[in-house]
């Protein structure tokens, strides 16, 4: 929501190899979340814990995620936010759905096929009504020892 109260949905596509970013705006009504499970639909684009399906002007395709390794989120192990995850008036929340998992599938970027078969993945989510103006975020799971993952923010 902008400073005038106008709501919108968006999908941001970051391309680290080419140092580019694309921002796709959608009508707020195109944003359909599910409050019980991680399943978000924005127009024809679907984001779930076990897959994504994209249909954007420059990128389309489907990726399947297997062998997810979620970060625990219980009273005894309260997730990435620690005890703050239980505070009801926080401006924003953060959750890690998988620190490391396998990827199968392909995307077409500007018509060029990119295979993600045997790739490694990481899934996180953020929600709330206000986010930090600036922050540093880094994540990697490409180590010689399988199952190793590091996230810093």
Rosetta blueprint (number, residue, H / E / L):
1 X L
2 X L
3 X L
4 X L
5 X L
6 X L
7 X L
8 X E
9 X E
10 X E
11 X E
12 X E
13 X E
14 X E
15 X E
16 X L
17 X L
18 X L
19 X L
20 X E
21 X E
22 X E
23 X E
24 X E
25 X E
26 X E
27 X E
28 X H
29 X H
30 X H
31 X E
32 X E
33 X E
34 X L
35 X L
36 X L
37 X L
38 X L
39 X E
40 X E
41 X E
42 X E
43 X L
44 X L
45 X E
46 X E
47 X E
48 X E
49 X L
50 X L
51 X E
52 X E
53 X E
54 X E
55 X E
56 X L
57 X L
58 X L
59 X E
60 X E
61 X E
62 X E
63 X E
64 X E
65 X E
66 X E
67 X L
68 X L
69 X L
70 X L
71 X L
72 X L
73 X L
74 X L
75 X L
76 X L
77 X L
78 X L
79 X L
80 X L
81 X L
82 X H
83 X H
84 X H
85 X H
86 X H
87 X L
88 X L
89 X L
90 X L
91 X L
92 X E
93 X E
94 X E
95 X E
96 X E
97 X E
98 X E
99 X E
100 X E
101 X E
102 X E
103 X E
104 X E
105 X E
106 X E
107 X E
108 X E
109 X E
110 X L
111 X L
112 X E
113 X E
114 X E
115 X E
116 X L
117 X L
118 X L
119 X E
120 X E
121 X E
122 X E
123 X E
124 X E
125 X E
126 X E
127 X E
128 X E
129 X L
130 X L
131 X L
132 X L
133 X L
134 X L
135 X L
136 X L
137 X L
138 X E
139 X E
140 X E
141 X L
142 X L
143 X L
144 X L
145 X L
146 X L
147 X L
148 X L
149 X L
150 X E
151 X E
152 X E
153 X L
